[in-house]
Amino acid sequence: MPLLERTVSPQRILGSERAFEVRFGSIGGVEVRPTRLFLWKGPERLEHEQVLPLADRPVGLDYERTESRLRVGSVEFRSRGNPLLTLAITGAMALKSWAGAPGSDVPQGK
């Protein structure tokens, strides 16, 4: 197996939120979506997954996206949509969620 392996899905995905996932072999991983953050430990995601919600419901389901995978050794990256844009939108959603949380020190506009 080559050290670096990249695949891009030829088909477009509709009805799925943009996402960026990093798996660290058998250690665990993280998946970032604009409305949720998934964390897990160990090789099996479903058994040890924790979800941190950032918004009420998924966004952007009406847009088609391409899925790509990149494997470097035992680390695997997977993205639906542009990963940099996904991280930027997620950061904005997290900041909005944090700023709107009860007890936060950030002043809210009217």
N, CA, C and O atoms as a Tinker XYZ file with bonds, in Angstrom:
   440  protein
     1  N      0.839000   -1.169000    0.000000    73     2
     2  CA     0.000000    0.000000    0.000000    64     1     3
     3  C      0.886000    1.236000    0.000000    63     2     4     5
     4  O      1.832000    1.303000    0.785000    81     3
     5  N      0.608000    2.229000   -0.866000    73     3     6
     6  CA     1.432000    3.441000   -0.919000    64     5     7
     7  C      1.253000    4.289000    0.339000    63     6     8     9
     8  O      0.223000    4.222000    1.010000    81     7
     9  N      2.273000    5.083000    0.640000    73     7    10
    10  CA     2.224000    5.958000    1.809000    64     9    11
    11  C      1.157000    7.029000    1.655000    63    10    12    13
    12  O      0.499000    7.385000    2.633000    81    11
    13  N      0.974000    7.547000    0.452000    73    11    14
    14  CA    -0.005000    8.595000    0.180000    64    13    15
    15  C     -0.999000    8.076000   -0.841000    63    14    16    17
    16  O     -0.618000    7.629000   -1.923000    81    15
    17  N     -2.283000    8.140000   -0.489000    73    15    18
    18  CA    -3.330000    7.638000   -1.376000    64    17    19
    19  C     -4.475000    8.647000   -1.386000    63    18    20    21
    20  O     -4.963000    9.033000   -0.324000    81    19
    21  N     -4.913000    9.082000   -2.575000    73    19    22
    22  CA    -5.981000   10.075000   -2.685000    64    21    23
    23  C     -7.046000    9.578000   -3.642000    63    22    24    25
    24  O     -6.741000    9.080000   -4.726000    81    23
    25  N     -8.311000    9.717000   -3.228000    73    23    26
    26  CA    -9.431000    9.360000   -4.094000    64    25    27
    27  C    -10.474000   10.470000   -4.042000    63    26    28    29
    28  O    -10.685000   11.098000   -3.005000    81    27
    29  N    -11.119000   10.697000   -5.177000    73    27    30
    30  CA   -12.209000   11.663000   -5.272000    64    29    31
    31  C    -13.393000   10.932000   -5.877000    63    30    32    33
    32  O    -13.273000   10.305000   -6.929000    81    31
    33  N    -14.521000   11.015000   -5.218000    73    31    34
    34  CA   -15.725000   10.357000   -5.708000    64    33    35
    35  C    -16.215000   11.043000   -6.977000    63    34    36    37
    36  O    -16.359000   12.265000   -6.996000    81    35
    37  N    -16.474000   10.281000   -8.035000    73    35    38
    38  CA   -16.959000   10.904000   -9.278000    64    37    39
    39  C    -18.407000   11.365000   -9.163000    63    38    40    41
    40  O    -18.837000   12.240000   -9.915000    81    39
    41  N    -19.158000   10.792000   -8.237000    73    39    42
    42  CA   -20.563000   11.182000   -8.101000    64    41    43
    43  C    -20.713000   12.299000   -7.064000    63    42    44    45
    44  O    -19.962000   12.371000   -6.091000    81    43
    45  N    -21.683000   13.151000   -7.293000    73    43    46
    46  CA   -21.972000   14.267000   -6.402000    64    45    47
    47  C    -22.976000   13.799000   -5.350000    63    46    48    49
    48  O    -23.868000   13.003000   -5.645000    81    47
    49  N    -22.825000   14.294000   -4.125000    73    47    50
    50  CA   -23.680000   13.893000   -3.013000    64    49    51
    51  C    -24.657000   15.026000   -2.730000    63    50    52    53
    52  O    -24.254000   16.180000   -2.582000    81    51
    53  N    -25.944000   14.692000   -2.657000    73    51    54
    54  CA   -26.982000   15.667000   -2.367000    64    53    55
    55  C    -27.703000   15.238000   -1.094000    63    54    56    57
    56  O    -27.892000   14.044000   -0.862000    81    55
    57  N    -28.104000   16.195000   -0.274000    73    55    58
    58  CA   -28.857000   15.880000    0.939000    64    57    59
    59  C    -27.973000   15.549000    2.120000    63    58    60    61
    60  O    -28.436000   14.953000    3.093000    81    59
    61  N    -26.708000   15.925000    2.053000    73    59    62
    62  CA   -25.774000   15.668000    3.138000    64    61    63
    63  C    -25.019000   16.950000    3.451000    63    62    64    65
    64  O    -24.611000   17.689000    2.555000    81    63
    65  N    -24.845000   17.193000    4.724000    73    63    66
    66  CA   -24.141000   18.389000    5.172000    64    65    67
    67  C    -22.657000   18.292000    4.835000    63    66    68    69
    68  O    -22.099000   17.197000    4.777000    81    67
    69  N    -22.017000   19.445000    4.612000    73    67    70
    70  CA   -20.576000   19.433000    4.380000    64    69    71
    71  C    -19.893000   18.894000    5.639000    63    70    72    73
    72  O    -20.417000   19.062000    6.740000    81    71
    73  N    -18.737000   18.254000    5.493000    73    71    74
    74  CA   -18.055000   17.643000    6.632000    64    73    75
    75  C    -16.566000   17.522000    6.353000    63    74    76    77
    76  O    -16.129000   17.446000    5.205000    81    75
    77  N    -15.799000   17.507000    7.439000    73    75    78
    78  CA   -14.353000   17.260000    7.360000    64    77    79
    79  C    -14.009000   16.305000    8.500000    63    78    80    81
    80  O    -14.240000   16.618000    9.668000    81    79
    81  N    -13.463000   15.151000    8.161000    73    79    82
    82  CA   -13.180000   14.102000    9.144000    64    81    83
    83  C    -11.702000   13.743000    9.116000    63    82    84    85
    84  O    -11.084000   13.674000    8.054000    81    83
    85  N    -11.151000   13.518000   10.298000    73    83    86
    86  CA    -9.773000   13.045000   10.428000    64    85    87
    87  C     -9.802000   11.825000   11.341000    63    86    88    89
    88  O    -10.292000   11.898000   12.468000    81    87
    89  N     -9.275000   10.701000   10.852000    73    87    90
    90  CA    -9.153000    9.470000   11.645000    64    89    91
    91  C     -7.676000    9.203000   11.893000    63    90    92    93
    92  O     -6.864000    9.223000   10.968000    81    91
    93  N     -7.345000    8.956000   13.140000    73    91    94
    94  CA    -5.966000    8.689000   13.536000    64    93    95
    95  C     -5.779000    7.198000   13.799000    63    94    96    97
    96  O     -5.497000    6.791000   14.927000    81    95
    97  N     -5.935000    6.392000   12.765000    73    95    98
    98  CA    -5.776000    4.950000   12.880000    64    97    99
    99  C     -6.692000    4.379000   13.947000    63    98   100   101
   100  O     -7.896000    4.634000   13.927000    81    99
   101  N     -6.140000    3.611000   14.877000    73    99   102
   102  CA    -6.938000    2.990000   15.932000    64   101   103
   103  C     -7.090000    3.881000   17.159000    63   102   104   105
   104  O     -7.734000    3.477000   18.127000    81   103
   105  N     -6.514000    5.087000   17.143000    73   103   106
   106  CA    -6.605000    6.002000   18.282000    64   105   107
   107  C     -7.987000    6.640000   18.381000    63   106   108   109
   108  O     -8.529000    6.767000   19.479000    81   107
   109  N     -8.561000    7.041000   17.256000    73   107   110
   110  CA    -9.866000    7.699000   17.251000    64   109   111
   111  C     -9.935000    8.711000   16.141000    63   110   112   113
   112  O     -9.200000    8.621000   15.157000    81   111
   113  N    -10.828000    9.690000   16.298000    73   111   114
   114  CA   -10.951000   10.690000   15.256000    64   113   115
   115  C    -11.905000   11.798000   15.625000    63   114   116   117
   116  O    -12.463000   11.839000   16.722000    81   115
   117  N    -12.073000   12.693000   14.677000    73   115   118
   118  CA   -12.954000   13.842000   14.834000    64   117   119
   119  C    -13.597000   14.141000   13.480000    63   118   120   121
   120  O    -12.936000   14.074000   12.444000    81   119
   121  N    -14.885000   14.469000   13.497000    73   119   122
   122  CA   -15.573000   14.927000   12.291000    64   121   123
   123  C    -16.198000   16.274000   12.611000    63   122   124   125
   124  O    -16.899000   16.430000   13.611000    81   123
   125  N    -15.934000   17.239000   11.748000    73   123   126
   126  CA   -16.425000   18.599000   11.924000    64   125   127
   127  C    -17.483000   18.866000   10.866000    63   126   128   129
   128  O    -17.236000   18.697000    9.672000    81   127
   129  N    -18.659000   19.281000   11.308000    73   127   130
   130  CA   -19.725000   19.735000   10.425000    64   129   131
   131  C    -20.149000   21.116000   10.914000    63   130   132   133
   132  O    -19.905000   21.446000   12.075000    81   131
   133  N    -20.767000   21.921000   10.081000    73   131   134
   134  CA   -21.161000   23.249000   10.548000    64   133   135
   135  C    -22.083000   23.233000   11.761000    63   134   136   137
   136  O    -22.090000   24.196000   12.529000    81   135
   137  N    -22.852000   22.184000   11.956000    73   135   138
   138  CA   -23.802000   22.168000   13.065000    64   137   139
   139  C    -23.458000   21.182000   14.176000    63   138   140   141
   140  O    -24.131000   21.156000   15.206000    81   139
   141  N    -22.426000   20.376000   13.984000    73   139   142
   142  CA   -22.076000   19.379000   15.003000    64   141   143
   143  C    -20.597000   19.054000   14.946000    63   142   144   145
   144  O    -19.937000   19.212000   13.920000    81   143
   145  N    -20.102000   18.597000   16.079000    73   143   146
   146  CA   -18.729000   18.115000   16.174000    64   145   147
   147  C    -18.805000   16.706000   16.753000    63   146   148   149
   148  O    -19.389000   16.501000   17.817000    81   147
   149  N    -18.219000   15.743000   16.060000    73   147   150
   150  CA   -18.221000   14.354000   16.504000    64   149   151
   151  C    -16.802000   13.992000   16.944000    63   150   152   153
   152  O    -15.841000   14.253000   16.220000    81   151
   153  N    -16.672000   13.400000   18.111000    73   151   154
   154  CA   -15.383000   12.930000   18.626000    64   153   155
   155  C    -15.531000   11.474000   19.021000    63   154   156   157
   156  O    -16.571000   11.079000   19.548000    81   155
   157  N    -14.509000   10.671000   18.776000    73   155   158
   158  CA   -14.549000    9.283000   19.217000    64   157   159
   159  C    -13.141000    8.798000   19.488000    63   158   160   161
   160  O    -12.159000    9.319000   18.960000    81   159
   161  N    -13.078000    7.777000   20.335000    73   159   162
   162  CA   -11.791000    7.143000   20.617000    64   161   163
   163  C    -11.881000    5.685000   20.196000    63   162   164   165
   164  O    -12.947000    5.072000   20.252000    81   163
   165  N    -10.781000    5.154000   19.787000    73   163   166
   166  CA   -10.738000    3.772000   19.333000    64   165   167
   167  C    -11.105000    3.649000   17.868000    63   166   168   169
   168  O    -11.526000    4.620000   17.240000    81   167
   169  N    -10.942000    2.446000   17.325000    73   167   170
   170  CA   -11.174000    2.237000   15.896000    64   169   171
   171  C    -12.652000    2.258000   15.495000    63   170   172   173
   172  O    -12.968000    2.537000   14.339000    81   171
   173  N    -13.554000    1.971000   16.426000    73   171   174
   174  CA   -14.980000    1.913000   16.118000    64   173   175
   175  C    -15.670000    3.201000   16.524000    63   174   176   177
   176  O    -15.812000    3.497000   17.711000    81   175
   177  N    -16.090000    3.952000   15.546000    73   175   178
   178  CA   -16.707000    5.259000   15.799000    64   177   179
   179  C    -18.032000    5.161000   16.546000    63   178   180   181
   180  O    -18.244000    5.894000   17.512000    81   179
   181  N    -18.913000    4.286000   16.128000    73   179   182
   182  CA   -20.258000    4.227000   16.697000    64   181   183
   183  C    -20.284000    3.815000   18.165000    63   182   184   185
   184  O    -21.213000    4.180000   18.884000    81   183
   185  N    -19.307000    3.079000   18.615000    73   183   186
   186  CA   -19.297000    2.610000   19.999000    64   185   187
   187  C    -18.876000    3.690000   20.997000    63   186   188   189
   188  O    -19.330000    3.684000   22.141000    81   187
   189  N    -18.014000    4.613000   20.574000    73   187   190
   190  CA   -17.436000    5.573000   21.518000    64   189   191
   191  C    -17.615000    7.021000   21.058000    63   190   192   193
   192  O    -16.802000    7.881000   21.398000    81   191
   193  N    -18.649000    7.292000   20.304000    73   191   194
   194  CA   -18.822000    8.620000   19.722000    64   193   195
   195  C    -19.490000    9.591000   20.698000    63   194   196   197
   196  O    -20.454000    9.240000   21.378000    81   195
   197  N    -18.966000   10.805000   20.756000    73   195   198
   198  CA   -19.560000   11.900000   21.515000    64   197   199
   199  C    -19.930000   12.986000   20.503000    63   198   200   201
   200  O    -19.173000   13.248000   19.569000    81   199
   201  N    -21.086000   13.612000   20.685000    73   199   202
   202  CA   -21.549000   14.635000   19.756000    64   201   203
   203  C    -21.711000   15.951000   20.509000    63   202   204   205
   204  O    -22.341000   16.003000   21.565000    81   203
   205  N    -21.134000   17.010000   19.953000    73   203   206
   206  CA   -21.282000   18.353000   20.494000    64   205   207
   207  C    -22.106000   19.157000   19.487000    63   206   208   209
   208  O    -21.601000   19.497000   18.417000    81   207
   209  N    -23.377000   19.468000   19.814000    73   207   210
   210  CA   -24.201000   20.225000   18.869000    64   209   211
   211  C    -23.815000   21.700000   18.862000    63   210   212   213
   212  O    -23.521000   22.277000   19.909000    81   211
   213  N    -23.817000   22.306000   17.677000    73   211   214
   214  CA   -23.529000   23.726000   17.526000    64   213   215
   215  C    -24.743000   24.499000   17.015000    63   214   216   217
   216  O    -24.783000   25.726000   17.112000    81   215
   217  N    -25.727000   23.793000   16.474000    73   215   218
   218  CA   -26.946000   24.410000   15.960000    64   217   219
   219  C    -28.081000   23.396000   16.065000    63   218   220   221
   220  O    -27.861000   22.228000   16.387000    81   219
   221  N    -29.288000   23.859000   15.788000    73   219   222
   222  CA   -30.469000   23.006000   15.948000    64   221   223
   223  C    -30.607000   21.924000   14.889000    63   222   224   225
   224  O    -30.987000   20.794000   15.195000    81   223
   225  N    -30.296000   22.271000   13.639000    73   223   226
   226  CA   -30.506000   21.301000   12.556000    64   225   227
   227  C    -29.453000   21.468000   11.468000    63   226   228   229
   228  O    -28.838000   22.529000   11.360000    81   227
   229  N    -29.240000   20.441000   10.668000    73   227   230
   230  CA   -28.251000   20.522000    9.587000    64   229   231
   231  C    -28.575000   21.649000    8.614000    63   230   232   233
   232  O    -29.732000   22.033000    8.444000    81   231
   233  N    -27.528000   22.169000    7.983000    73   231   234
   234  CA   -27.690000   23.263000    7.023000    64   233   235
   235  C    -27.079000   22.871000    5.677000    63   234   236   237
   236  O    -26.201000   22.012000    5.603000    81   235
   237  N    -27.558000   23.511000    4.629000    73   235   238
   238  CA   -26.971000   23.338000    3.303000    64   237   239
   239  C    -27.218000   21.992000    2.671000    63   238   240   241
   240  O    -26.377000   21.512000    1.910000    81   239
   241  N    -28.343000   21.366000    2.959000    73   239   242
   242  CA   -28.608000   20.037000    2.410000    64   241   243
   243  C    -29.016000   20.070000    0.944000    63   242   244   245
   244  O    -29.051000   19.029000    0.288000    81   243
   245  N    -29.325000   21.260000    0.422000    73   243   246
   246  CA   -29.797000   21.383000   -0.960000    64   245   247
   247  C    -28.672000   21.511000   -1.978000    63   246   248   249
   248  O    -28.943000   21.625000   -3.173000    81   247
   249  N    -27.436000   21.496000   -1.543000    73   247   250
   250  CA   -26.299000   21.679000   -2.432000    64   249   251
   251  C    -25.567000   20.362000   -2.673000    63   250   252   253
   252  O    -25.377000   19.571000   -1.749000    81   251
   253  N    -25.162000   20.135000   -3.909000    73   251   254
   254  CA   -24.388000   18.936000   -4.234000    64   253   255
   255  C    -22.934000   19.143000   -3.817000    63   254   256   257
   256  O    -22.390000   20.241000   -3.938000    81   255
   257  N    -22.321000   18.077000   -3.328000    73   255   258
   258  CA   -20.924000   18.135000   -2.903000    64   257   259
   259  C    -20.174000   16.909000   -3.416000    63   258   260   261
   260  O    -20.761000   15.860000   -3.682000    81   259
   261  N    -18.884000   17.073000   -3.543000    73   259   262
   262  CA   -18.006000   15.973000   -3.920000    64   261   263
   263  C    -17.304000   15.480000   -2.666000    63   262   264   265
   264  O    -16.902000   16.276000   -1.817000    81   263
   265  N    -17.160000   14.174000   -2.552000    73   263   266
   266  CA   -16.446000   13.604000   -1.405000    64   265   267
   267  C    -15.043000   13.197000   -1.846000    63   266   268   269
   268  O    -14.863000   12.599000   -2.908000    81   267
   269  N    -14.063000   13.524000   -1.025000    73   267   270
   270  CA   -12.685000   13.126000   -1.326000    64   269   271
   271  C    -12.053000   12.533000   -0.076000    63   270   272   273
   272  O    -12.425000   12.858000    1.052000    81   271
   273  N    -11.086000   11.652000   -0.313000    73   271   274
   274  CA   -10.357000   10.997000    0.775000    64   273   275
   275  C     -8.865000   11.100000    0.511000    63   274   276   277
   276  O     -8.408000   11.020000   -0.629000    81   275
   277  N     -8.127000   11.278000    1.582000    73   275   278
   278  CA    -6.676000   11.318000    1.508000    64   277   279
   279  C     -6.152000   10.498000    2.679000    63   278   280   281
   280  O     -6.519000   10.728000    3.831000    81   279
   281  N     -5.295000    9.545000    2.367000    73   279   282
   282  CA    -4.694000    8.715000    3.414000    64   281   283
   283  C     -3.187000    8.936000    3.380000    63   282   284   285
   284  O     -2.539000    8.808000    2.341000    81   283
   285  N     -2.651000    9.272000    4.551000    73   283   286
   286  CA    -1.210000    9.449000    4.724000    64   285   287
   287  C     -0.811000    8.513000    5.856000    63   286   288   289
   288  O     -1.042000    8.811000    7.027000    81   287
   289  N     -0.214000    7.387000    5.505000    73   287   290
   290  CA     0.112000    6.383000    6.511000    64   289   291
   291  C     -1.164000    5.866000    7.143000    63   290   292   293
   292  O     -2.043000    5.368000    6.439000    81   291
   293  N     -1.285000    5.973000    8.475000    73   291   294
   294  CA    -2.485000    5.493000    9.159000    64   293   295
   295  C     -3.492000    6.605000    9.434000    63   294   296   297
   296  O     -4.522000    6.357000   10.061000    81   295
   297  N     -3.212000    7.825000    8.977000    73   295   298
   298  CA    -4.131000    8.946000    9.163000    64   297   299
   299  C     -4.947000    9.119000    7.883000    63   298   300   301
   300  O     -4.401000    9.167000    6.781000    81   299
   301  N     -6.276000    9.212000    8.056000    73   299   302
   302  CA    -7.164000    9.364000    6.909000    64   301   303
   303  C     -7.970000   10.648000    7.044000    63   302   304   305
   304  O     -8.530000   10.928000    8.104000    81   303
   305  N     -8.026000   11.429000    5.964000    73   303   306
   306  CA    -8.806000   12.643000    5.895000    64   305   307
   307  C     -9.944000   12.404000    4.911000    63   306   308   309
   308  O     -9.729000   11.846000    3.835000    81   307
   309  N    -11.139000   12.819000    5.271000    73   307   310
   310  CA   -12.293000   12.701000    4.372000    64   309   311
   311  C    -13.032000   14.027000    4.398000    63   310   312   313
   312  O    -13.222000   14.614000    5.463000    81   311
   313  N    -13.446000   14.498000    3.242000    73   311   314
   314  CA   -14.197000   15.750000    3.208000    64   313   315
   315  C    -15.330000   15.669000    2.205000    63   314   316   317
   316  O    -15.205000   15.065000    1.140000    81   315
   317  N    -16.442000   16.295000    2.572000    73   315   318
   318  CA   -17.570000   16.535000    1.674000    64   317   319
   319  C    -17.637000   18.040000    1.525000    63   318   320   321
   320  O    -17.983000   18.745000    2.473000    81   319
   321  N    -17.311000   18.533000    0.357000    73   319   322
   322  CA   -17.207000   19.972000    0.156000    64   321   323
   323  C    -15.787000   20.431000    0.464000    63   322   324   325
   324  O    -14.920000   19.619000    0.787000    81   323
   325  N    -15.560000   21.718000    0.362000    73   323   326
   326  CA   -14.249000   22.300000    0.613000    64   325   327
   327  C    -13.943000   22.258000    2.109000    63   326   328   329
   328  O    -14.690000   22.841000    2.894000    81   327
   329  N    -12.852000   21.576000    2.534000    73   327   330
   330  CA   -12.571000   21.449000    3.967000    64   329   331
   331  C    -12.279000   22.781000    4.657000    63   330   332   333
   332  O    -12.665000   22.963000    5.811000    81   331
   333  N    -11.605000   23.719000    3.981000    73   331   334
   334  CA   -11.329000   25.014000    4.602000    64   333   335
   335  C    -12.616000   25.795000    4.839000    63   334   336   337
   336  O    -12.775000   26.415000    5.890000    81   335
   337  N    -13.530000   25.772000    3.882000    73   335   338
   338  CA   -14.806000   26.443000    4.047000    64   337   339
   339  C    -15.616000   25.769000    5.151000    63   338   340   341
   340  O    -16.287000   26.449000    5.928000    81   339
   341  N    -15.559000   24.450000    5.226000    73   339   342
   342  CA   -16.256000   23.724000    6.285000    64   341   343
   343  C    -15.752000   24.157000    7.658000    63   342   344   345
   344  O    -16.554000   24.414000    8.556000    81   343
   345  N    -14.442000   24.241000    7.829000    73   343   346
   346  CA   -13.879000   24.661000    9.115000    64   345   347
   347  C    -14.245000   26.111000    9.436000    63   346   348   349
   348  O    -14.525000   26.431000   10.591000    81   347
   349  N    -14.246000   26.987000    8.435000    73   347   350
   350  CA   -14.604000   28.388000    8.658000    64   349   351
   351  C    -16.071000   28.528000    9.078000    63   350   352   353
   352  O    -16.377000   29.252000   10.025000    81   351
   353  N    -16.966000   27.847000    8.387000    73   351   354
   354  CA   -18.391000   27.904000    8.732000    64   353   355
   355  C    -18.619000   27.320000   10.115000    63   354   356   357
   356  O    -19.399000   27.866000   10.895000    81   355
   357  N    -17.950000   26.216000   10.431000    73   355   358
   358  CA   -18.098000   25.596000   11.751000    64   357   359
   359  C    -17.619000   26.534000   12.847000    63   358   360   361
   360  O    -18.252000   26.636000   13.898000    81   359
   361  N    -16.500000   27.225000   12.611000    73   359   362
   362  CA   -16.005000   28.193000   13.588000    64   361   363
   363  C    -17.003000   29.307000   13.822000    63   362   364   365
   364  O    -17.218000   29.726000   14.959000    81   363
   365  N    -17.615000   29.792000   12.748000    73   363   366
   366  CA   -18.622000   30.847000   12.877000    64   365   367
   367  C    -19.847000   30.348000   13.638000    63   366   368   369
   368  O    -20.389000   31.065000   14.479000    81   367
   369  N    -20.283000   29.132000   13.349000    73   367   370
   370  CA   -21.443000   28.558000   14.048000    64   369   371
   371  C    -21.121000   28.334000   15.530000    63   370   372   373
   372  O    -21.965000   28.579000   16.392000    81   371
   373  N    -19.906000   27.872000   15.824000    73   371   374
   374  CA   -19.505000   27.651000   17.211000    64   373   375
   375  C    -19.457000   28.973000   17.971000    63   374   376   377
   376  O    -19.902000   29.045000   19.117000    81   375
   377  N    -18.926000   30.011000   17.345000    73   375   378
   378  CA   -18.869000   31.329000   17.983000    64   377   379
   379  C    -20.276000   31.866000   18.217000    63   378   380   381
   380  O    -20.557000   32.422000   19.279000    81   379
   381  N    -21.149000   31.706000   17.250000    73   379   382
   382  CA   -22.533000   32.151000   17.396000    64   381   383
   383  C    -23.224000   31.384000   18.524000    63   382   384   385
   384  O    -23.955000   31.974000   19.319000    81   383
   385  N    -22.995000   30.081000   18.594000    73   383   386
   386  CA   -23.578000   29.251000   19.650000    64   385   387
   387  C    -23.055000   29.670000   21.019000    63   386   388   389
   388  O    -23.818000   29.778000   21.980000    81   387
   389  N    -21.752000   29.906000   21.099000    73   387   390
   390  CA   -21.131000   30.302000   22.362000    64   389   391
   391  C    -21.605000   31.688000   22.788000    63   390   392   393
   392  O    -21.889000   31.912000   23.965000    81   391
   393  N    -21.693000   32.620000   21.838000    73   391   394
   394  CA   -22.104000   33.989000   22.153000    64   393   395
   395  C    -23.564000   34.058000   22.580000    63   394   396   397
   396  O    -23.942000   34.920000   23.374000    81   395
   397  N    -24.373000   33.163000   22.062000    73   395   398
   398  CA   -25.791000   33.156000   22.409000    64   397   399
   399  C    -26.125000   32.309000   23.617000    63   398   400   401
   400  O    -27.280000   32.259000   24.041000    81   399
   401  N    -25.117000   31.633000   24.182000    73   399   402
   402  CA   -25.360000   30.749000   25.320000    64   401   403
   403  C    -25.666000   31.565000   26.572000    63   402   404   405
   404  O    -25.058000   32.616000   26.777000    81   403
   405  N    -26.594000   31.111000   27.414000    73   403   406
   406  CA   -26.876000   31.812000   28.664000    64   405   407
   407  C    -25.622000   31.874000   29.542000    63   406   408   409
   408  O    -24.913000   30.879000   29.694000    81   407
   409  N    -25.362000   33.027000   30.104000    73   407   410
   410  CA   -24.215000   33.173000   30.988000    64   409   411
   411  C    -22.931000   33.537000   30.262000    63   410   412   413
   412  O    -21.890000   33.672000   30.904000    81   411
   413  N    -22.970000   33.701000   28.936000    73   411   414
   414  CA   -21.752000   34.070000   28.208000    64   413   415
   415  C    -21.466000   35.551000   28.442000    63   414   416   417
   416  O    -22.385000   36.333000   28.684000    81   415
   417  N    -20.199000   35.932000   28.371000    73   415   418
   418  CA   -19.785000   37.311000   28.617000    64   417   419
   419  C    -19.803000   38.173000   27.364000    63   418   420   421
   420  O    -19.508000   39.366000   27.434000    81   419
   421  N    -20.141000   37.592000   26.224000    73   419   422
   422  CA   -20.141000   38.349000   24.974000    64   421   423
   423  C    -21.452000   39.107000   24.857000    63   422   424   425
   424  O    -22.515000   38.492000   24.949000    81   423
   425  N    -21.418000   40.432000   24.655000    73   423   426
   426  CA   -22.672000   41.188000   24.520000    64   425   427
   427  C    -23.391000   40.805000   23.237000    63   426   428   429
   428  O    -22.763000   40.594000   22.200000    81   427
   429  N    -24.710000   40.717000   23.318000    73   427   430
   430  CA   -25.521000   40.351000   22.165000    64   429   431
   431  C    -26.149000   41.595000   21.566000    63   430   432   433
   432  O    -26.652000   42.453000   22.291000    81   431
   433  N    -26.119000   41.698000   20.216000    73   431   434
   434  CA   -26.736000   42.828000   19.535000    64   433   435
   435  C    -28.234000   42.697000   19.517000    63   434   436   437
   436  O    -28.782000   41.624000   19.767000    81   435
   437  N    -28.903000   43.808000   19.216000    73   435   438
   438  CA   -30.374000   43.774000   19.168000    64   437   439
   439  C    -30.869000   43.693000   17.756000    63   438   440
   440  O    -32.078000   43.656000   17.527000    81   439
